[in-house]
Amino acid sequence: MAGRKKLRMGSGGYCICPKCGERVPHQAGTPCIETRCPSCGGKMLREGSDHHKAAQKRK
């Protein structure tokens, strides 16, 4: 997508499951969305990301 910048959140932080709330440390080099929740198997979201904020609003 032209004109859209990719948000880089750094190597720290956590990945959070919007389904069950499981929270795991973010692994550098692997986007949270590519990580599956160890508890329920759902896709994880990066804590504090736009996707995570939108999921919180939906709840």
Phi and psi restraints in degrees (range 20) as a CNS / XPLOR table:
assign (resid 1 and name C) (resid 2 and name N)
       (resid 2 and name CA) (resid 2 and name C) 1.0 -69.2 20.0 2
assign (resid 2 and name N) (resid 2 and name CA)
       (resid 2 and name C) (resid 3 and name N) 1.0 138.8 20.0 2
assign (resid 2 and name C) (resid 3 and name N)
       (resid 3 and name CA) (resid 3 and name C) 1.0 80.4 20.0 2
assign (resid 3 and name N) (resid 3 and name CA)
       (resid 3 and name C) (resid 4 and name N) 1.0 3.2 20.0 2
assign (resid 3 and name C) (resid 4 and name N)
       (resid 4 and name CA) (resid 4 and name C) 1.0 -107.3 20.0 2
assign (resid 4 and name N) (resid 4 and name CA)
       (resid 4 and name C) (resid 5 and name N) 1.0 126.7 20.0 2
assign (resid 4 and name C) (resid 5 and name N)
       (resid 5 and name CA) (resid 5 and name C) 1.0 -91.2 20.0 2
assign (resid 5 and name N) (resid 5 and name CA)
       (resid 5 and name C) (resid 6 and name N) 1.0 143.1 20.0 2
assign (resid 5 and name C) (resid 6 and name N)
       (resid 6 and name CA) (resid 6 and name C) 1.0 -86.5 20.0 2
assign (resid 6 and name N) (resid 6 and name CA)
       (resid 6 and name C) (resid 7 and name N) 1.0 129.1 20.0 2
assign (resid 6 and name C) (resid 7 and name N)
       (resid 7 and name CA) (resid 7 and name C) 1.0 -77.4 20.0 2
assign (resid 7 and name N) (resid 7 and name CA)
       (resid 7 and name C) (resid 8 and name N) 1.0 122.8 20.0 2
assign (resid 7 and name C) (resid 8 and name N)
       (resid 8 and name CA) (resid 8 and name C) 1.0 -104.8 20.0 2
assign (resid 8 and name N) (resid 8 and name CA)
       (resid 8 and name C) (resid 9 and name N) 1.0 119.8 20.0 2
assign (resid 8 and name C) (resid 9 and name N)
       (resid 9 and name CA) (resid 9 and name C) 1.0 -103.2 20.0 2
assign (resid 9 and name N) (resid 9 and name CA)
       (resid 9 and name C) (resid 10 and name N) 1.0 3.9 20.0 2
assign (resid 9 and name C) (resid 10 and name N)
       (resid 10 and name CA) (resid 10 and name C) 1.0 86.5 20.0 2
assign (resid 10 and name N) (resid 10 and name CA)
       (resid 10 and name C) (resid 11 and name N) 1.0 -177.7 20.0 2
assign (resid 10 and name C) (resid 11 and name N)
       (resid 11 and name CA) (resid 11 and name C) 1.0 -91.0 20.0 2
assign (resid 11 and name N) (resid 11 and name CA)
       (resid 11 and name C) (resid 12 and name N) 1.0 -17.8 20.0 2
assign (resid 11 and name C) (resid 12 and name N)
       (resid 12 and name CA) (resid 12 and name C) 1.0 -85.7 20.0 2
assign (resid 12 and name N) (resid 12 and name CA)
       (resid 12 and name C) (resid 13 and name N) 1.0 -170.6 20.0 2
assign (resid 12 and name C) (resid 13 and name N)
       (resid 13 and name CA) (resid 13 and name C) 1.0 96.5 20.0 2
assign (resid 13 and name N) (resid 13 and name CA)
       (resid 13 and name C) (resid 14 and name N) 1.0 -169.0 20.0 2
assign (resid 13 and name C) (resid 14 and name N)
       (resid 14 and name CA) (resid 14 and name C) 1.0 -133.5 20.0 2
assign (resid 14 and name N) (resid 14 and name CA)
       (resid 14 and name C) (resid 15 and name N) 1.0 154.7 20.0 2
assign (resid 14 and name C) (resid 15 and name N)
       (resid 15 and name CA) (resid 15 and name C) 1.0 -102.5 20.0 2
assign (resid 15 and name N) (resid 15 and name CA)
       (resid 15 and name C) (resid 16 and name N) 1.0 135.1 20.0 2
assign (resid 15 and name C) (resid 16 and name N)
       (resid 16 and name CA) (resid 16 and name C) 1.0 -125.0 20.0 2
assign (resid 16 and name N) (resid 16 and name CA)
       (resid 16 and name C) (resid 17 and name N) 1.0 138.9 20.0 2
assign (resid 16 and name C) (resid 17 and name N)
       (resid 17 and name CA) (resid 17 and name C) 1.0 -87.6 20.0 2
assign (resid 17 and name N) (resid 17 and name CA)
       (resid 17 and name C) (resid 18 and name N) 1.0 121.5 20.0 2
assign (resid 17 and name C) (resid 18 and name N)
       (resid 18 and name CA) (resid 18 and name C) 1.0 -71.7 20.0 2
assign (resid 18 and name N) (resid 18 and name CA)
       (resid 18 and name C) (resid 19 and name N) 1.0 -17.2 20.0 2
assign (resid 18 and name C) (resid 19 and name N)
       (resid 19 and name CA) (resid 19 and name C) 1.0 -80.3 20.0 2
assign (resid 19 and name N) (resid 19 and name CA)
       (resid 19 and name C) (resid 20 and name N) 1.0 -51.2 20.0 2
assign (resid 19 and name C) (resid 20 and name N)
       (resid 20 and name CA) (resid 20 and name C) 1.0 -115.3 20.0 2
assign (resid 20 and name N) (resid 20 and name CA)
       (resid 20 and name C) (resid 21 and name N) 1.0 -10.1 20.0 2
assign (resid 20 and name C) (resid 21 and name N)
       (resid 21 and name CA) (resid 21 and name C) 1.0 87.0 20.0 2
assign (resid 21 and name N) (resid 21 and name CA)
       (resid 21 and name C) (resid 22 and name N) 1.0 3.1 20.0 2
assign (resid 21 and name C) (resid 22 and name N)
       (resid 22 and name CA) (resid 22 and name C) 1.0 -57.9 20.0 2
assign (resid 22 and name N) (resid 22 and name CA)
       (resid 22 and name C) (resid 23 and name N) 1.0 140.4 20.0 2
assign (resid 22 and name C) (resid 23 and name N)
       (resid 23 and name CA) (resid 23 and name C) 1.0 -127.8 20.0 2
assign (resid 23 and name N) (resid 23 and name CA)
       (resid 23 and name C) (resid 24 and name N) 1.0 122.6 20.0 2
assign (resid 23 and name C) (resid 24 and name N)
       (resid 24 and name CA) (resid 24 and name C) 1.0 -129.9 20.0 2
assign (resid 24 and name N) (resid 24 and name CA)
       (resid 24 and name C) (resid 25 and name N) 1.0 150.4 20.0 2
assign (resid 24 and name C) (resid 25 and name N)
       (resid 25 and name CA) (resid 25 and name C) 1.0 -60.9 20.0 2
assign (resid 25 and name N) (resid 25 and name CA)
       (resid 25 and name C) (resid 26 and name N) 1.0 139.7 20.0 2
assign (resid 25 and name C) (resid 26 and name N)
       (resid 26 and name CA) (resid 26 and name C) 1.0 -70.5 20.0 2
assign (resid 26 and name N) (resid 26 and name CA)
       (resid 26 and name C) (resid 27 and name N) 1.0 135.8 20.0 2
assign (resid 26 and name C) (resid 27 and name N)
       (resid 27 and name CA) (resid 27 and name C) 1.0 -95.8 20.0 2
assign (resid 27 and name N) (resid 27 and name CA)
       (resid 27 and name C) (resid 28 and name N) 1.0 119.9 20.0 2
assign (resid 27 and name C) (resid 28 and name N)
       (resid 28 and name CA) (resid 28 and name C) 1.0 -55.6 20.0 2
assign (resid 28 and name N) (resid 28 and name CA)
       (resid 28 and name C) (resid 29 and name N) 1.0 135.0 20.0 2
assign (resid 28 and name C) (resid 29 and name N)
       (resid 29 and name CA) (resid 29 and name C) 1.0 89.3 20.0 2
assign (resid 29 and name N) (resid 29 and name CA)
       (resid 29 and name C) (resid 30 and name N) 1.0 -8.1 20.0 2
assign (resid 29 and name C) (resid 30 and name N)
       (resid 30 and name CA) (resid 30 and name C) 1.0 -121.9 20.0 2
assign (resid 30 and name N) (resid 30 and name CA)
       (resid 30 and name C) (resid 31 and name N) 1.0 113.6 20.0 2
assign (resid 30 and name C) (resid 31 and name N)
       (resid 31 and name CA) (resid 31 and name C) 1.0 -61.0 20.0 2
assign (resid 31 and name N) (resid 31 and name CA)
       (resid 31 and name C) (resid 32 and name N) 1.0 141.3 20.0 2
assign (resid 31 and name C) (resid 32 and name N)
       (resid 32 and name CA) (resid 32 and name C) 1.0 -57.9 20.0 2
assign (resid 32 and name N) (resid 32 and name CA)
       (resid 32 and name C) (resid 33 and name N) 1.0 -34.8 20.0 2
assign (resid 32 and name C) (resid 33 and name N)
       (resid 33 and name CA) (resid 33 and name C) 1.0 -62.9 20.0 2
assign (resid 33 and name N) (resid 33 and name CA)
       (resid 33 and name C) (resid 34 and name N) 1.0 -21.3 20.0 2
assign (resid 33 and name C) (resid 34 and name N)
       (resid 34 and name CA) (resid 34 and name C) 1.0 -89.8 20.0 2
assign (resid 34 and name N) (resid 34 and name CA)
       (resid 34 and name C) (resid 35 and name N) 1.0 -1.8 20.0 2
assign (resid 34 and name C) (resid 35 and name N)
       (resid 35 and name CA) (resid 35 and name C) 1.0 -100.0 20.0 2
assign (resid 35 and name N) (resid 35 and name CA)
       (resid 35 and name C) (resid 36 and name N) 1.0 138.4 20.0 2
assign (resid 35 and name C) (resid 36 and name N)
       (resid 36 and name CA) (resid 36 and name C) 1.0 -98.8 20.0 2
assign (resid 36 and name N) (resid 36 and name CA)
       (resid 36 and name C) (resid 37 and name N) 1.0 144.4 20.0 2
assign (resid 36 and name C) (resid 37 and name N)
       (resid 37 and name CA) (resid 37 and name C) 1.0 -64.2 20.0 2
assign (resid 37 and name N) (resid 37 and name CA)
       (resid 37 and name C) (resid 38 and name N) 1.0 130.2 20.0 2
assign (resid 37 and name C) (resid 38 and name N)
       (resid 38 and name CA) (resid 38 and name C) 1.0 -69.1 20.0 2
assign (resid 38 and name N) (resid 38 and name CA)
       (resid 38 and name C) (resid 39 and name N) 1.0 -18.8 20.0 2
assign (resid 38 and name C) (resid 39 and name N)
       (resid 39 and name CA) (resid 39 and name C) 1.0 -90.6 20.0 2
assign (resid 39 and name N) (resid 39 and name CA)
       (resid 39 and name C) (resid 40 and name N) 1.0 -48.4 20.0 2
assign (resid 39 and name C) (resid 40 and name N)
       (resid 40 and name CA) (resid 40 and name C) 1.0 -120.3 20.0 2
assign (resid 40 and name N) (resid 40 and name CA)
       (resid 40 and name C) (resid 41 and name N) 1.0 -8.7 20.0 2
assign (resid 40 and name C) (resid 41 and name N)
       (resid 41 and name CA) (resid 41 and name C) 1.0 85.8 20.0 2
assign (resid 41 and name N) (resid 41 and name CA)
       (resid 41 and name C) (resid 42 and name N) 1.0 2.9 20.0 2
assign (resid 41 and name C) (resid 42 and name N)
       (resid 42 and name CA) (resid 42 and name C) 1.0 -74.0 20.0 2
assign (resid 42 and name N) (resid 42 and name CA)
       (resid 42 and name C) (resid 43 and name N) 1.0 164.6 20.0 2
assign (resid 42 and name C) (resid 43 and name N)
       (resid 43 and name CA) (resid 43 and name C) 1.0 -75.4 20.0 2
assign (resid 43 and name N) (resid 43 and name CA)
       (resid 43 and name C) (resid 44 and name N) 1.0 137.9 20.0 2
assign (resid 43 and name C) (resid 44 and name N)
       (resid 44 and name CA) (resid 44 and name C) 1.0 -88.5 20.0 2
assign (resid 44 and name N) (resid 44 and name CA)
       (resid 44 and name C) (resid 45 and name N) 1.0 156.1 20.0 2
assign (resid 44 and name C) (resid 45 and name N)
       (resid 45 and name CA) (resid 45 and name C) 1.0 -124.7 20.0 2
assign (resid 45 and name N) (resid 45 and name CA)
       (resid 45 and name C) (resid 46 and name N) 1.0 149.4 20.0 2
assign (resid 45 and name C) (resid 46 and name N)
       (resid 46 and name CA) (resid 46 and name C) 1.0 -74.5 20.0 2
assign (resid 46 and name N) (resid 46 and name CA)
       (resid 46 and name C) (resid 47 and name N) 1.0 126.9 20.0 2
assign (resid 46 and name C) (resid 47 and name N)
       (resid 47 and name CA) (resid 47 and name C) 1.0 -59.4 20.0 2
assign (resid 47 and name N) (resid 47 and name CA)
       (resid 47 and name C) (resid 48 and name N) 1.0 127.2 20.0 2
assign (resid 47 and name C) (resid 48 and name N)
       (resid 48 and name CA) (resid 48 and name C) 1.0 89.6 20.0 2
assign (resid 48 and name N) (resid 48 and name CA)
       (resid 48 and name C) (resid 49 and name N) 1.0 -5.6 20.0 2
assign (resid 48 and name C) (resid 49 and name N)
       (resid 49 and name CA) (resid 49 and name C) 1.0 -75.3 20.0 2
assign (resid 49 and name N) (resid 49 and name CA)
       (resid 49 and name C) (resid 50 and name N) 1.0 165.9 20.0 2
assign (resid 49 and name C) (resid 50 and name N)
       (resid 50 and name CA) (resid 50 and name C) 1.0 -59.4 20.0 2
assign (resid 50 and name N) (resid 50 and name CA)
       (resid 50 and name C) (resid 51 and name N) 1.0 -38.5 20.0 2
assign (resid 50 and name C) (resid 51 and name N)
       (resid 51 and name CA) (resid 51 and name C) 1.0 -65.2 20.0 2
assign (resid 51 and name N) (resid 51 and name CA)
       (resid 51 and name C) (resid 52 and name N) 1.0 -40.7 20.0 2
assign (resid 51 and name C) (resid 52 and name N)
       (resid 52 and name CA) (resid 52 and name C) 1.0 -66.1 20.0 2
assign (resid 52 and name N) (resid 52 and name CA)
       (resid 52 and name C) (resid 53 and name N) 1.0 -43.4 20.0 2
assign (resid 52 and name C) (resid 53 and name N)
       (resid 53 and name CA) (resid 53 and name C) 1.0 -62.5 20.0 2
assign (resid 53 and name N) (resid 53 and name CA)
       (resid 53 and name C) (resid 54 and name N) 1.0 -41.1 20.0 2
assign (resid 53 and name C) (resid 54 and name N)
       (resid 54 and name CA) (resid 54 and name C) 1.0 -64.6 20.0 2
assign (resid 54 and name N) (resid 54 and name CA)
       (resid 54 and name C) (resid 55 and name N) 1.0 -39.5 20.0 2
assign (resid 54 and name C) (resid 55 and name N)
       (resid 55 and name CA) (resid 55 and name C) 1.0 -65.1 20.0 2
assign (resid 55 and name N) (resid 55 and name CA)
       (resid 55 and name C) (resid 56 and name N) 1.0 -37.7 20.0 2
assign (resid 55 and name C) (resid 56 and name N)
       (resid 56 and name CA) (resid 56 and name C) 1.0 -66.0 20.0 2
assign (resid 56 and name N) (resid 56 and name CA)
       (resid 56 and name C) (resid 57 and name N) 1.0 -38.1 20.0 2
assign (resid 56 and name C) (resid 57 and name N)
       (resid 57 and name CA) (resid 57 and name C) 1.0 -66.2 20.0 2
assign (resid 57 and name N) (resid 57 and name CA)
       (resid 57 and name C) (resid 58 and name N) 1.0 -34.3 20.0 2
assign (resid 57 and name C) (resid 58 and name N)
       (resid 58 and name CA) (resid 58 and name C) 1.0 -69.2 20.0 2
assign (resid 58 and name N) (resid 58 and name CA)
       (resid 58 and name C) (resid 59 and name N) 1.0 -25.2 20.0 2
